[in-house]
Amino acid sequence: MKKLLLVLIGICFVCPSFAGTKCDRTPEGYETNCVHIPGWKDPDLTITEEDMKGMVYVTLAQERAFKKKQFEQALENEITARMYQDRVPTREQAIEDILAGVPRKVR
């Protein structure tokens, strides 16, 4: 536990030191010729407004509605399968079987 805490503290104090450091990259991916420039941000590591334009944000209400719609569609598919494949006479009987946990008949 102490090691984990030490690592987290180290990350908090070490990472900000790289902010504003501009480096050239070799073809192998190593950084060379690093220079500290105050206020400079690496475009590979910085999200801009232009990057955010295509992103879609989903609210909790939208996510709940989407999951509800998926559940209702899956329930309808299960009812239809029980009525036609298992020859359940009514929709209500199919729903009762689903709620009771009766497995579908395998043919």
C-alpha positions as a Markdown table, in Angstrom:
| # | Residue | x | y | z |
|---|---|---|---|---|
| 1 | Met | 0.0 | 0.0 | 0.0 |
| 2 | Lys | 2.8 | 2.4 | 0.8 |
| 3 | Lys | 4.5 | 1.6 | -2.5 |
| 4 | Leu | 1.3 | 2.4 | -4.4 |
| 5 | Leu | 0.9 | 5.7 | -2.5 |
| 6 | Leu | 4.5 | 6.5 | -3.2 |
| 7 | Val | 4.0 | 5.9 | -6.9 |
| 8 | Leu | 0.9 | 8.0 | -7.0 |
| 9 | Ile | 2.7 | 10.9 | -5.3 |
| 10 | Gly | 5.6 | 10.5 | -7.7 |
| 11 | Ile | 3.3 | 10.7 | -10.7 |
| 12 | Cys | 1.7 | 13.9 | -9.3 |
| 13 | Phe | 5.0 | 15.6 | -8.9 |
| 14 | Val | 6.9 | 14.3 | -11.9 |
| 15 | Cys | 4.3 | 14.6 | -14.7 |
| 16 | Pro | 3.9 | 18.4 | -14.4 |
| 17 | Ser | 7.6 | 18.8 | -15.0 |
| 18 | Phe | 7.2 | 17.6 | -18.6 |
| 19 | Ala | 4.6 | 20.3 | -19.3 |
| 20 | Gly | 6.1 | 22.9 | -21.7 |
| 21 | Thr | 9.0 | 20.6 | -22.7 |
| 22 | Lys | 9.4 | 20.4 | -26.5 |
| 23 | Cys | 11.4 | 17.6 | -27.9 |
| 24 | Asp | 12.5 | 16.3 | -31.3 |
| 25 | Arg | 11.8 | 12.7 | -32.0 |
| 26 | Thr | 14.1 | 10.2 | -33.7 |
| 27 | Pro | 12.7 | 7.7 | -36.3 |
| 28 | Glu | 12.8 | 5.1 | -33.5 |
| 29 | Gly | 10.5 | 7.2 | -31.4 |
| 30 | Tyr | 13.0 | 8.5 | -28.8 |
| 31 | Glu | 13.0 | 12.1 | -27.7 |
| 32 | Thr | 16.1 | 14.2 | -28.3 |
| 33 | Asn | 17.0 | 17.9 | -28.0 |
| 34 | Cys | 14.5 | 18.6 | -25.3 |
| 35 | Val | 14.0 | 22.3 | -24.5 |
| 36 | His | 11.7 | 23.8 | -21.9 |
| 37 | Ile | 9.4 | 26.4 | -23.4 |
| 38 | Pro | 6.9 | 28.0 | -20.9 |
| 39 | Gly | 3.3 | 27.7 | -22.1 |
| 40 | Trp | 4.1 | 25.3 | -25.0 |
| 41 | Lys | 1.8 | 22.3 | -25.3 |
| 42 | Asp | 2.5 | 19.2 | -27.2 |
| 43 | Pro | -0.1 | 18.9 | -30.0 |
| 44 | Asp | 0.0 | 15.1 | -29.7 |
| 45 | Leu | -1.0 | 15.3 | -26.0 |
| 46 | Thr | -3.3 | 18.2 | -26.0 |
| 47 | Ile | -7.1 | 18.2 | -27.0 |
| 48 | Thr | -8.3 | 21.3 | -28.8 |
| 49 | Glu | -11.7 | 22.6 | -29.5 |
| 50 | Glu | -11.3 | 21.3 | -33.1 |
| 51 | Asp | -10.7 | 17.8 | -31.8 |
| 52 | Met | -13.9 | 18.0 | -29.7 |
| 53 | Lys | -16.2 | 19.0 | -32.5 |
| 54 | Gly | -17.1 | 15.5 | -33.6 |
| 55 | Met | -17.5 | 14.1 | -30.1 |
| 56 | Val | -21.0 | 13.2 | -28.9 |
| 57 | Tyr | -21.9 | 13.6 | -25.2 |
| 58 | Val | -24.6 | 11.4 | -23.8 |
| 59 | Thr | -26.5 | 12.5 | -20.7 |
| 60 | Leu | -27.6 | 9.9 | -18.1 |
| 61 | Ala | -31.2 | 10.4 | -19.2 |
| 62 | Gln | -30.3 | 9.6 | -22.8 |
| 63 | Glu | -28.3 | 6.6 | -21.7 |
| 64 | Arg | -31.2 | 5.3 | -19.6 |
| 65 | Ala | -33.6 | 5.8 | -22.5 |
| 66 | Phe | -31.3 | 3.9 | -24.9 |
| 67 | Lys | -30.9 | 1.0 | -22.5 |
| 68 | Lys | -34.7 | 0.9 | -21.9 |
| 69 | Lys | -35.2 | 0.8 | -25.7 |
| 70 | Gln | -32.7 | -2.0 | -26.0 |
| 71 | Phe | -34.3 | -4.0 | -23.2 |
| 72 | Glu | -37.8 | -3.6 | -24.7 |
| 73 | Gln | -36.5 | -4.7 | -28.1 |
| 74 | Ala | -34.9 | -7.8 | -26.5 |
| 75 | Leu | -38.0 | -8.6 | -24.6 |
| 76 | Glu | -40.1 | -8.3 | -27.8 |
| 77 | Asn | -37.7 | -10.7 | -29.6 |
| 78 | Glu | -37.9 | -13.2 | -26.7 |
| 79 | Ile | -41.7 | -13.0 | -26.6 |
| 80 | Thr | -41.9 | -13.5 | -30.4 |
| 81 | Ala | -39.5 | -16.4 | -30.3 |
| 82 | Arg | -41.5 | -18.2 | -27.5 |
| 83 | Met | -44.8 | -17.7 | -29.3 |
| 84 | Tyr | -43.6 | -19.1 | -32.7 |
| 85 | Gln | -40.8 | -21.5 | -31.8 |
| 86 | Asp | -42.2 | -22.9 | -28.5 |
| 87 | Arg | -45.8 | -22.6 | -29.6 |
| 88 | Val | -46.9 | -20.6 | -26.6 |
| 89 | Pro | -50.6 | -19.7 | -27.3 |
| 90 | Thr | -50.7 | -16.1 | -25.9 |
| 91 | Arg | -48.4 | -13.2 | -25.3 |
| 92 | Glu | -49.3 | -13.2 | -21.6 |
| 93 | Gln | -48.2 | -16.8 | -21.2 |
| 94 | Ala | -44.9 | -16.0 | -22.9 |
| 95 | Ile | -44.3 | -13.2 | -20.5 |
| 96 | Glu | -45.2 | -15.4 | -17.5 |
| 97 | Asp | -42.7 | -18.0 | -18.8 |
| 98 | Ile | -40.0 | -15.4 | -19.1 |
| 99 | Leu | -40.6 | -14.0 | -15.6 |
| 100 | Ala | -40.8 | -17.6 | -14.1 |
| 101 | Gly | -37.4 | -18.4 | -15.7 |
| 102 | Val | -38.8 | -21.3 | -17.8 |
| 103 | Pro | -36.1 | -22.2 | -20.4 |
| 104 | Arg | -37.0 | -22.2 | -24.1 |
| 105 | Lys | -37.6 | -25.5 | -25.7 |
| 106 | Val | -34.7 | -26.8 | -27.8 |
| 107 | Arg | -35.6 | -28.5 | -31.0 |
